[in-house]
Amino acid sequence: MVWERRRRRDIFDIIDEYFEEMERASRELFESLLGGRPSWDVSERCLEPLTNIHITPDEVIVRVDLPMVKPESIKVRALGGNVLEVSADMNRTISFNDFGITHRRGEFCGFKTKIRIPLPVDMEKMTTKFARGFLEIRLPRKRREGVRIPVE
């Protein structure tokens, strides 16, 4: 009978497996809490700003939080469909260390986001206003004129 020699697992291999499993579990939890994506892009050096969409009977109001930005650098573009893209440059560069995060590396110099408007709006009549770090975008809603059907 030939005895195979089994390799004993080293304590360091066990610890590595434990940390890999913890990293996988924390990544899954992070993705489930944030909808599958972080609010930053290290490759583009951009943060995703906080946004709020308010719908009234006449218009859709989008508010975007843009602290520490140069007002002249704000760009609002209407993309295909009912999608807006908002981007702006910051006054200074910030990093993960500024947020107290020491286990990640990266610097950010701007904001960038794409916002899907849930209703048909008239992008041609869009108005924007920037004050005290908040960008307000007003989009008039498209009115659907119904076909009048005579009743006999």
C-alpha positions as CSV (number, residue, x, y, z in Angstrom):
1,M,0.0,0.0,0.0
2,V,1.4,3.3,-1.0
3,W,0.8,6.1,1.3
4,E,0.4,9.5,-0.3
5,R,1.9,12.2,1.6
6,R,-0.6,15.0,2.1
7,R,0.6,18.4,2.4
8,R,-0.3,20.1,5.6
9,R,-1.9,23.5,5.2
10,D,0.3,26.2,6.5
11,I,-1.3,28.7,9.0
12,F,-0.4,31.5,6.6
13,D,-2.4,29.8,3.8
14,I,-5.4,29.6,6.1
15,I,-5.1,33.2,7.1
16,D,-4.9,34.3,3.4
17,E,-8.0,32.3,2.5
18,Y,-9.8,33.9,5.5
19,F,-8.9,37.4,4.3
20,E,-9.9,36.6,0.7
21,E,-13.3,35.3,1.9
22,M,-13.8,38.5,4.1
23,E,-12.9,40.7,1.1
24,R,-15.3,38.9,-1.1
25,A,-18.1,39.2,1.5
26,S,-17.5,42.9,2.1
27,R,-17.4,43.6,-1.7
28,E,-20.8,41.8,-2.1
29,L,-22.3,43.8,0.9
30,F,-20.9,47.0,-0.6
31,E,-22.4,46.3,-4.0
32,S,-25.8,45.4,-2.5
33,L,-25.9,48.6,-0.4
34,L,-24.9,51.0,-3.2
35,G,-26.7,49.3,-6.1
36,G,-23.6,47.7,-7.5
37,R,-21.3,50.6,-8.1
38,P,-19.3,53.0,-6.0
39,S,-19.9,56.8,-6.0
40,W,-16.4,57.5,-7.4
41,D,-14.3,56.7,-10.4
42,V,-10.6,56.7,-9.7
43,S,-9.6,56.4,-13.4
44,E,-11.5,59.6,-14.3
45,R,-10.7,61.2,-11.0
46,C,-14.4,62.1,-10.5
47,L,-16.9,61.8,-7.6
48,E,-20.6,61.3,-8.3
49,P,-22.5,64.1,-6.7
50,L,-25.7,63.7,-4.7
51,T,-28.8,64.4,-6.8
52,N,-32.5,64.8,-6.1
53,I,-35.3,64.7,-8.7
54,H,-38.6,66.5,-7.8
55,I,-41.6,66.1,-10.1
56,T,-44.3,68.8,-10.2
57,P,-47.4,68.9,-12.5
58,D,-45.6,71.4,-14.7
59,E,-41.9,70.6,-14.5
60,V,-39.2,68.3,-13.3
61,I,-36.6,69.9,-11.0
62,V,-33.2,68.3,-10.6
63,R,-30.9,69.5,-7.8
64,V,-27.3,68.5,-7.8
65,D,-24.9,69.0,-4.9
66,L,-21.7,70.5,-6.2
67,P,-19.6,71.7,-3.3
68,M,-16.2,73.3,-3.9
69,V,-16.6,73.7,-7.7
70,K,-15.7,76.5,-10.1
71,P,-19.1,77.9,-11.3
72,E,-17.6,78.5,-14.8
73,S,-16.6,74.8,-15.1
74,I,-20.1,73.4,-14.7
75,K,-21.4,71.7,-17.9
76,V,-24.9,70.3,-18.4
77,R,-25.5,68.2,-21.5
78,A,-28.6,66.6,-22.8
79,L,-27.8,63.1,-24.0
80,G,-30.0,60.9,-26.0
81,G,-33.5,60.2,-24.6
82,N,-34.2,61.8,-21.2
83,V,-30.7,61.7,-19.8
84,L,-28.7,64.6,-18.5
85,E,-24.9,64.6,-17.9
86,V,-23.6,67.0,-15.3
87,S,-19.9,67.6,-14.8
88,A,-17.8,70.2,-13.0
89,D,-14.2,70.9,-11.8
90,M,-13.4,71.3,-8.1
91,N,-11.5,74.2,-6.7
92,R,-8.9,71.8,-5.2
93,T,-8.0,68.2,-5.4
94,I,-9.3,65.9,-2.6
95,S,-8.3,62.3,-1.8
96,F,-9.6,59.4,0.2
97,N,-7.3,60.5,3.1
98,D,-9.5,63.7,3.3
99,F,-12.4,61.5,4.1
100,G,-10.4,59.5,6.7
101,I,-10.1,56.5,4.4
102,T,-6.6,55.1,4.6
103,H,-7.0,51.7,2.9
104,R,-7.7,53.1,-0.6
105,R,-5.7,55.4,-2.8
106,G,-7.0,58.0,-5.2
107,E,-7.4,61.7,-5.8
108,F,-10.4,63.5,-7.2
109,C,-10.6,66.8,-9.1
110,G,-14.2,66.9,-10.3
111,F,-17.8,65.7,-10.3
112,K,-19.6,63.8,-13.0
113,T,-22.9,62.1,-13.1
114,K,-25.6,60.9,-15.6
115,I,-29.2,61.5,-14.5
116,R,-32.1,59.7,-16.1
117,I,-35.3,61.8,-16.1
118,P,-38.3,59.5,-15.5
119,L,-40.8,61.5,-17.5
120,P,-40.9,63.1,-21.0
121,V,-39.5,66.6,-20.8
122,D,-38.6,69.4,-23.2
123,M,-34.8,69.5,-23.1
124,E,-34.8,72.6,-25.4
125,K,-36.4,74.8,-22.7
126,M,-34.1,73.7,-19.8
127,T,-33.0,76.4,-17.4
128,T,-30.1,76.1,-14.9
129,K,-29.2,78.1,-11.8
130,F,-26.1,77.6,-9.5
131,A,-26.1,79.1,-6.0
132,R,-24.3,78.2,-2.8
133,G,-23.0,74.8,-4.1
134,F,-26.2,73.6,-5.5
135,L,-27.1,73.3,-9.2
136,E,-30.8,73.5,-10.0
137,I,-32.0,72.3,-13.4
138,R,-35.6,73.0,-14.4
139,L,-37.1,71.0,-17.2
140,P,-40.7,71.7,-18.4
141,R,-42.8,68.5,-18.8
142,K,-44.0,67.6,-22.3
143,R,-47.8,67.8,-22.5
144,R,-49.5,65.0,-24.3
145,E,-52.4,66.4,-26.2
146,G,-55.1,63.7,-26.2
147,V,-57.2,63.0,-29.2
148,R,-60.7,64.1,-28.6
149,I,-63.2,61.4,-29.5
150,P,-66.8,62.6,-30.0
151,V,-69.4,60.6,-28.1
152,E,-72.7,60.0,-29.8
